[in-house]
Amino acid sequence: MGGEWSYLEREPSPDPWWANAQPSTSRNVLSRAGEDTENKEDERTCEKVKDEEMDAFKQEIIRKRELRHAAISSIQNEMKKLRSDLAEERTLRKAAEEERDNLIKVKSNDALLQQVEKLKQDLEEEINNKKAIEEERDRLKEKENELEAVEQQVRALKEVTTIGKEMLKIRELQVKELKKKLEEIEIILPNAPEGLRLEYEQQIQNIHKLRELYEQRALATRTQHQQERERDEAKINMLEVKVNELQEEIQEHKDKTAGFEEKILHFEGDIEEKTNQIETLQDQLYSSNLECRSLKSQMKIINDLFSQVLAGPEFDLDRLTRLLKENHGLITDLTTMGDSNEVAALLIDIAEKADGETILGIKEKEEGDVSVCKEKEEIAANLSKVWRVLVELLSHHKEVSRNNAGSESCYKSVDTPSGPRLVISVSQTYLTLKDLILEKNSLVKEVGRLKTLNGHLETRMHSQERRLSIVSTELKKTWSVVSKLRAQHKQLHNHEKILRYELQHKRQMLTELKQELEHCREKWDRARQKKYTIRRRLETTSK
């Protein structure tokens, strides 16, 4: 035990990176044997001192352990007190939170009740407005029907008045003729008997009375017709004003619906564009994720290979670089045209060939730190070869990186004896990495912004769809009103036919009156002939 301690104290640690500065293993073994024989006495004294130090150290450890146990017990007691206090505080906090929740619920219920009352009031106002609009429409329909009926009555009255005027003209003409005839008879028969005079006077009075009656009736009909006409004109003016107002409202509603339809179409186009942009960004993000995964898998494979080369048994790196140079064209073709998995499989096959063709010369490992030192020396010796292999692998990716990165490539050209050659540049790789990270962040922000915009547009679209449904219901109602108007138009058409039939019946009555007038003329002619005969008889008697 003491020999090993002194040996570890005096043994210098080997430097794995400087192979020339390290002594050989055989010299170290001889020096150790000489030192062991010379320093046996020193070791014994050191052992005694160490034993005494160990006893003191153990007593100190025991004393510290007791102090630690005491401190732990006091801390446990304090922890129990704190836990009890914490439990009490938690109960109090729960009670306070419950009270707060109850208050919040009461307030929220009051607010909800107020909102519900407001909504009820708004709904009642809307229902009242709709009822008022429907009542106005019904009134307007009734007024239109009344207007059409009044127009028909006015037309019928106009026809009746024209017919009455014609009849009055005919009667006036007949009266004038009768007057002329009476005057002639009076002139012819100045010496007629008194009975005939009395009869003629009574007939003349009767004719005057009839004339007065006809004139009074005509005046009454004219005044009544004029009053009815004025009333109808006032009603027509009122109805025309209401019709114009309703037409303006209908036009405004049509304009609003057209504007809403245009907005809906515009929003639909915007939504389609945004969805297309989101799909393209998602495709780009998916492709970039796939590329990152493939690159990660390739880097993992390359790291595994180099860790196998560095930490594994002896490996012929010269052979590996020679195989890589031989397969340079195949690797470049696969990196430009093929898949990343094929490139990785080809690299693994090349590594297995180089490993299989090498002569394995694994020696037995020495005990302790000798084997560790040798392993580190081998790693340090292989670093330059590994670097050459890495440069050779990266040179295969030269054309692809030029095509993809362009001016922002990860390589820089270095003049070598064999000509200019591309070498990895830390600054260029850092810049490209920074640009890619910034581009990724900008794409993430753009995707988030487009998602929020899409949500906003969806809400706008739903609101416009609700408005469209309301407008469609209003259109259905207006179409129902149009159908009712058509039904009323049919009824009016039927009423017009009835009026035409009545007019035809009145014309037949006029023809009958004309026939009666002709019959009266015939009677007058007969009476005139009788008078003529009476006059002849009187003349004969007088002679």
C-alpha positions in Angstrom: 0.0 0.0 0.0 2.8 2.4 1.0 4.8 1.5 -2.1 1.9 2.2 -4.4 1.3 5.6 -2.7 4.9 6.7 -3.1 5.0 5.5 -6.6 1.9 7.5 -7.5 3.3 10.6 -5.7 6.6 10.5 -7.6 5.3 9.3 -11.0 5.0 12.2 -13.5 1.9 12.2 -15.7 2.7 11.3 -19.4 1.9 13.9 -22.1 -0.2 12.2 -24.8 0.4 14.9 -27.4 4.2 14.9 -27.4 5.5 11.5 -28.3 9.1 12.5 -28.8 9.4 14.0 -25.2 8.2 10.7 -23.5 10.7 8.0 -22.4 10.4 4.5 -23.5 8.5 1.9 -21.4 11.6 -0.3 -20.6 13.6 2.6 -19.1 10.6 3.5 -16.8 10.5 -0.1 -15.5 14.2 -0.1 -14.6 14.0 3.3 -12.8 11.1 2.1 -10.8 12.9 -1.0 -9.5 16.0 1.0 -8.4 13.9 3.5 -6.6 11.9 0.8 -4.7 15.1 -0.7 -3.2 16.5 2.7 -2.2 13.4 4.1 -0.4 12.1 1.3 1.8 13.0 3.0 5.0 11.4 6.2 3.9 8.2 4.3 3.1 8.1 2.8 6.6 8.3 6.2 8.3 5.7 7.5 6.0 3.4 4.6 6.8 3.6 5.4 10.6 2.9 9.1 10.0 0.0 8.2 7.7 -1.5 5.8 10.3 -1.4 8.5 13.0 -3.0 10.9 10.5 -5.7 8.4 9.7 -6.6 7.9 13.4 -6.9 11.6 13.9 -8.9 11.9 10.7 -11.3 9.1 11.8 -11.9 10.8 15.2 -12.6 14.1 13.5 -15.0 12.4 11.1 -16.9 10.8 14.1 -17.1 14.2 15.8 -18.4 15.8 12.6 -20.9 13.0 12.1 -22.4 13.6 15.6 -22.6 17.3 15.0 -24.3 16.6 11.6 -26.9 14.3 13.2 -27.7 16.9 15.8 -28.1 19.6 13.1 -30.3 17.2 11.1 -32.6 16.5 14.0 -33.0 20.3 14.7 -33.6 20.9 11.1 -36.2 18.1 11.0 -38.0 19.7 14.0 -38.0 23.0 12.2 -39.3 21.4 9.1 -42.2 19.8 11.0 -43.1 23.2 12.5 -42.9 24.8 9.0 -45.1 22.0 7.5 -47.7 22.5 10.1 -47.7 26.3 9.6 -47.8 25.7 5.9 -50.8 23.4 6.2 -52.7 26.0 8.3 -51.8 28.7 5.7 -53.0 26.5 2.9 -56.4 25.9 4.7 -56.7 29.7 5.2 -55.7 30.3 1.6 -58.3 27.8 0.3 -61.0 29.4 2.4 -60.0 32.9 1.0 -59.9 31.5 -2.5 -63.4 30.0 -2.1 -64.7 33.3 -0.9 -63.1 35.1 -3.8 -64.5 32.6 -6.3 -68.0 33.0 -4.8 -67.7 36.8 -5.1 -66.4 36.5 -8.7 -69.3 34.1 -9.6 -71.8 36.5 -8.1 -70.3 39.4 -10.1 -70.1 37.4 -13.3 -73.7 36.3 -12.8 -74.8 39.9 -12.4 -72.8 40.9 -15.5 -74.4 37.9 -17.4 -77.8 38.9 -16.3 -77.2 42.5 -17.4 -76.0 41.2 -20.8 -79.0 38.9 -21.1 -81.3 41.8 -20.4 -79.6 43.9 -22.9 -79.8 41.1 -25.5 -83.5 40.7 -24.7 -84.1 44.4 -25.2 -82.2 44.3 -28.5 -84.1 41.3 -29.7 -87.4 43.0 -28.7 -86.4 46.1 -30.6 -85.5 44.1 -33.6 -88.8 42.1 -33.4 -90.8 45.4 -33.0 -88.9 46.9 -36.0 -89.7 43.8 -38.1 -93.3 43.9 -37.1 -93.5 47.6 -37.9 -92.0 47.0 -41.3 -94.4 44.1 -42.0 -97.3 46.3 -40.9 -96.2 49.1 -43.2 -95.9 46.6 -46.0 -99.4 45.3 -45.3 -100.7 48.9 -45.1 -99.0 49.7 -48.4 -100.6 46.6 -50.0 -104.0 47.7 -48.7 -103.5 51.2 -50.0 -102.4 49.9 -53.3 -105.5 47.7 -53.5 -107.7 50.7 -52.4 -106.0 52.9 -55.0 -106.6 50.4 -57.8 -110.2 49.9 -56.7 -110.7 53.7 -56.5 -109.1 54.1 -60.0 -111.6 51.5 -61.3 -114.5 53.3 -59.6 -113.3 56.6 -61.1 -113.1 55.0 -64.5 -116.6 53.6 -64.1 -117.9 57.0 -62.8 -116.3 58.8 -65.7 -118.0 56.4 -68.1 -121.3 56.9 -66.2 -120.9 60.7 -66.3 -120.2 60.7 -70.0 -123.2 58.5 -70.6 -125.3 60.8 -68.4 -124.0 63.9 -70.2 -125.0 62.3 -73.5 -128.4 61.5 -72.2 -128.9 65.0 -70.9 -127.8 66.5 -74.2 -130.3 64.2 -76.0 -133.1 65.2 -73.5 -132.2 68.9 -74.0 -132.4 68.5 -77.7 -135.7 66.8 -77.3 -137.0 69.5 -75.0 -135.9 72.2 -77.5 -137.7 70.4 -80.3 -140.8 70.1 -78.1 -140.6 73.9 -77.3 -140.4 74.7 -80.9 -143.3 72.5 -81.7 -145.3 74.0 -78.8 -144.5 77.5 -80.0 -145.7 76.5 -83.5 -148.8 75.0 -82.1 -149.5 78.1 -80.0 -149.0 80.3 -83.1 -151.1 78.0 -85.2 -153.9 77.6 -82.6 -154.5 81.0 -81.0 -158.2 80.3 -81.0 -158.0 76.7 -79.6 -160.4 75.6 -76.9 -159.5 76.2 -73.3 -159.2 72.4 -72.5 -156.4 72.0 -75.0 -154.7 75.0 -73.7 -154.8 73.7 -70.2 -153.4 70.4 -71.3 -150.6 72.1 -73.1 -149.8 74.2 -70.1 -149.8 71.2 -67.8 -147.4 69.4 -70.3 -145.2 72.5 -70.4 -145.1 72.7 -66.6 -144.3 69.0 -66.4 -141.5 69.4 -68.9 -140.1 72.4 -66.9 -140.3 70.3 -63.7 -138.5 67.4 -65.4 -135.9 69.8 -66.6 -135.3 71.2 -63.1 -135.1 67.7 -61.7 -132.5 66.7 -64.3 -130.5 69.8 -63.6 -130.6 69.2 -59.8 -129.5 65.6 -60.3 -126.7 66.6 -62.6 -125.4 69.2 -60.1 -125.6 66.7 -57.3 -123.7 64.0 -59.4 -121.1 66.6 -60.4 -120.4 67.8 -56.9 -120.3 64.2 -55.6 -118.0 63.2 -58.4 -115.7 66.2 -57.8 -115.5 65.4 -54.0 -114.8 61.8 -54.7 -112.2 62.8 -57.2 -110.4 65.1 -54.8 -110.4 62.4 -52.1 -109.0 59.9 -54.6 -106.3 62.3 -55.7 -105.3 62.9 -52.1 -105.2 59.2 -51.4 -103.2 58.6 -54.6 -100.6 61.2 -53.7 -100.1 59.7 -50.2 -99.8 56.3 -51.7 -97.3 57.5 -54.3 -95.2 59.1 -51.6 -95.2 55.8 -49.6 -94.4 53.8 -52.7 -91.5 56.0 -53.5 -90.1 55.7 -49.9 -90.4 51.9 -50.0 -88.8 51.8 -53.4 -85.9 53.8 -52.1 -85.5 51.5 -49.1 -85.6 48.4 -51.4 -82.9 50.0 -53.6 -80.8 50.7 -50.5 -81.1 47.1 -49.4 -80.2 45.9 -52.8 -77.1 48.1 -52.9 -76.1 46.9 -49.4 -76.5 43.3 -50.5 -74.5 43.9 -53.7 -71.7 45.5 -51.6 -71.8 42.6 -49.1 -71.5 40.1 -51.9 -68.6 42.0 -53.4 -66.9 42.0 -50.0 -67.5 38.3 -49.6 -66.0 37.6 -53.0 -63.0 39.7 -52.1 -62.5 38.0 -48.8 -62.9 34.6 -50.4 -60.1 35.5 -52.9 -57.9 36.8 -50.0 -58.5 33.6 -48.0 -57.6 31.4 -51.0 -54.4 33.4 -51.6 -53.4 33.1 -47.9 -54.2 29.4 -47.8 -52.1 28.9 -50.9 -49.2 30.8 -49.3 -49.6 28.8 -46.1 -49.5 25.5 -48.0 -46.4 26.6 -49.9 -44.7 27.7 -46.7 -45.6 24.4 -45.0 -44.2 22.5 -48.0 -41.0 24.5 -47.8 -40.8 23.9 -44.0 -41.4 20.2 -44.5 -38.7 20.0 -47.2 -36.2 21.9 -45.0 -37.0 19.6 -42.1 -36.3 16.6 -44.3 -33.0 18.1 -45.4 -32.0 18.8 -41.8 -32.8 15.3 -40.8 -30.9 13.9 -43.7 -27.9 16.1 -42.9 -28.1 15.1 -39.2 -28.1 11.4 -40.2 -25.1 11.9 -42.4 -23.2 13.8 -39.7 -24.1 11.1 -37.2 -22.7 8.4 -39.6 -19.5 10.5 -40.2 -19.0 11.1 -36.5 -19.5 7.3 -35.8 -16.9 6.5 -38.5 -14.4 9.0 -37.1 -15.0 7.9 -33.5 -14.5 4.3 -34.7 -11.3 5.4 -36.4 -10.0 7.3 -33.4 -11.0 5.1 -30.6 -11.0 1.7 -32.3 -8.0 -0.6 -33.1 -5.3 0.2 -35.7 -6.9 1.5 -38.9 -5.2 2.1 -42.2 -6.2 5.7 -43.0 -3.9 5.9 -46.0 -5.8 3.1 -47.5 -9.1 4.8 -46.7 -8.0 8.1 -48.4 -6.8 6.2 -51.4 -10.2 4.4 -51.7 -12.0 7.7 -51.4 -9.9 9.2 -54.2 -10.6 6.2 -56.4 -14.4 6.5 -55.8 -14.4 10.4 -56.1 -16.6 10.4 -59.2 -19.2 8.0 -57.8 -19.5 10.0 -54.5 -19.9 13.3 -56.4 -22.6 11.8 -58.6 -24.5 10.4 -55.6 -24.3 13.7 -53.7 -25.6 15.7 -56.7 -28.1 13.3 -58.2 -28.8 10.5 -55.6 -30.1 10.2 -52.1 -28.2 11.0 -48.9 -28.8 7.5 -47.6 -27.0 6.0 -50.6 -24.0 8.3 -49.9 -23.9 7.1 -46.3 -24.1 3.5 -47.4 -21.3 3.9 -49.8 -19.1 5.6 -47.2 -19.8 2.7 -44.8 -18.8 0.1 -47.5 -15.5 2.0 -48.2 -14.7 2.0 -44.4 -15.4 -1.7 -44.2 -13.2 -2.4 -47.1 -10.3 -0.4 -45.7 -10.9 -2.1 -42.3 -11.0 -5.6 -43.9 -7.8 -5.2 -46.0 -5.7 -3.9 -43.1 -3.6 -6.4 -41.0 -4.9 -6.3 -37.5 -1.9 -6.1 -35.1 -3.5 -5.6 -31.7 -1.0 -6.1 -28.9 -1.9 -7.1 -25.4 -2.6 -4.1 -23.2 -0.3 -3.3 -20.4 -1.6 -2.8 -16.9 -2.5 0.7 -15.4 -1.6 3.9 -17.1 0.7 2.4 -19.8 -2.2 1.3 -22.0 -3.9 4.7 -21.5 -0.8 6.5 -22.6 -0.4 4.4 -25.7 -4.0 4.9 -26.7 -3.6 8.7 -26.5 -0.4 8.5 -28.5 -2.2 6.6 -31.2 -5.0 9.1 -31.3 -2.6 12.0 -31.6 -0.7 10.3 -34.3 -3.9 9.6 -36.3 -5.2 13.2 -36.1 -3.4 14.4 -39.2 -4.6 11.4 -41.2 -8.2 11.8 -40.0 -8.0 15.5 -41.0 -6.9 14.5 -44.5 -9.8 12.0 -44.8 -12.3 14.7 -43.6 -10.9 17.2 -46.2 -11.2 14.5 -48.9 -14.8 13.8 -47.9 -15.7 17.5 -47.9 -14.1 18.0 -51.3 -16.7 15.6 -52.8 -19.4 18.0 -51.7 -17.7 20.9 -53.4 -20.0 21.1 -56.5 -23.2 20.7 -54.6 -22.4 23.4 -52.2 -21.5 25.8 -55.0 -24.8 25.2 -56.7 -26.9 25.5 -53.5 -25.1 28.2 -51.6 -23.6 30.3 -54.4 -21.7 33.3 -52.9 -22.6 32.2 -49.4 -20.6 28.9 -49.5 -19.0 27.3 -46.5 -15.7 27.0 -48.4 -12.9 29.3 -49.4 -10.2 28.8 -52.0 -6.6 28.3 -50.9 -3.6 28.2 -53.2 -1.7 24.9 -53.0 1.2 23.6 -55.0 -1.3 21.5 -57.0 -3.5 24.5 -57.6 -6.4 26.3 -55.9 -8.5 24.2 -53.6 -11.6 24.7 -51.6 -11.2 24.5 -47.8 -13.8 24.9 -45.1 -14.1 28.4 -43.7 -15.3 28.9 -40.2 -16.4 32.5 -40.9 -18.4 31.5 -44.0 -20.0 28.6 -42.2 -20.9 30.9 -39.3 -22.4 33.4 -41.7 -24.4 30.8 -43.6 -25.6 29.3 -40.3 -26.6 32.8 -39.1 -28.5 33.5 -42.4 -30.3 30.2 -42.2 -31.4 30.7 -38.5 -32.6 34.2 -39.4 -34.5 32.9 -42.4 -36.0 30.1 -40.2 -37.1 32.7 -37.6 -38.6 34.9 -40.3 -40.5 32.0 -41.8 -41.8 31.0 -38.3 -43.0 34.5 -37.7 -44.6 34.7 -41.2 -46.4 31.4 -40.6 -47.7 32.7 -37.2 -48.8 35.9 -38.8 -50.6 34.1 -41.6 -52.3 31.8 -39.1 -53.6 34.8 -37.1 -54.7 36.5 -40.4 -56.4 33.3 -41.4 -58.3 33.2 -38.1 -59.3 36.8 -38.5 -60.5 36.2 -42.0 -62.4 33.1 -40.9 -64.3 35.2 -38.3 -65.0 37.9 -40.9 -66.2 35.2 -43.3 -68.6 33.7 -40.6 -70.0 37.2 -39.9 -70.5 37.8 -43.6 -72.2 34.4 -44.0 -74.6 35.3 -41.1 -75.3 38.6 -42.8 -75.9 36.8 -46.2 -78.3 34.4 -44.5 -80.3 37.4 -43.1 -80.3 39.1 -46.5 -81.5 35.8 -48.1 -84.3 35.5 -45.6 -85.3 39.1 -46.4 -85.2 38.3 -50.2 -87.4 35.3 -49.6 -89.9 37.5 -47.7 -89.9 40.1 -50.6 -90.5 37.3 -53.1 -93.4 36.1 -51.0 -94.7 39.7 -51.1 -94.3 39.7 -54.9 -96.3 36.4 -55.1 -99.0 38.1 -53.0 -99.0 41.1 -55.4 -99.4 38.7 -58.3 -102.4 37.1 -56.7 -103.9 40.5 -56.1 -103.2 41.4 -59.7 -105.2 38.3 -60.7 -108.0 39.3 -58.4 -108.0 42.8 -59.9 -108.0 41.3 -63.4 -111.1 39.3 -62.5 -112.7 42.4 -61.0 -112.0 44.2 -64.2 -113.8 41.5 -66.1 -116.8 41.9 -63.8 -116.8 45.7 -64.4 -116.7 45.2 -68.1 -119.7 42.9 -67.8 -121.5 45.5 -65.8 -120.6 48.1 -68.4 -122.0 46.0 -71.1 -125.2 45.5 -69.1 -125.4 49.3 -68.7 -125.0 49.8 -72.5 -127.8 47.4 -73.0 -129.9 49.5 -70.7 -129.0 52.6 -72.7 -130.1 50.9 -75.9 -133.4 50.1 -74.2 -133.7 53.8 -73.1 -133.1 54.8 -76.7 -135.8 52.5 -77.8 -138.2 54.0 -75.3 -137.3 57.5 -76.5 -138.1 56.4 -80.1 -141.4 55.1 -78.8 -142.1 58.5 -77.1 -141.3 60.2 -80.4 -143.8 58.0 -82.2 -146.4 59.0 -79.5 -145.6 62.7 -80.0 -146.0 62.2 -83.8 -149.4 60.6 -83.2 -150.4 63.4 -80.9 -149.3 66.0 -83.5 -151.4 64.2 -86.2 -154.4 64.3 -83.8 -153.9 68.0 -83.3 -153.6 68.5 -87.0 -156.8 66.7 -87.6 -158.5 68.6 -84.8 -157.3 71.9 -86.3 -158.7 70.8 -89.8 -162.0 70.0 -88.2 -162.1 73.4 -86.4 -161.3 75.1 -89.7 -164.1 73.2 -91.4 -166.5 74.0 -88.7 -165.6 77.7 -88.7 -166.1 77.8 -92.5 
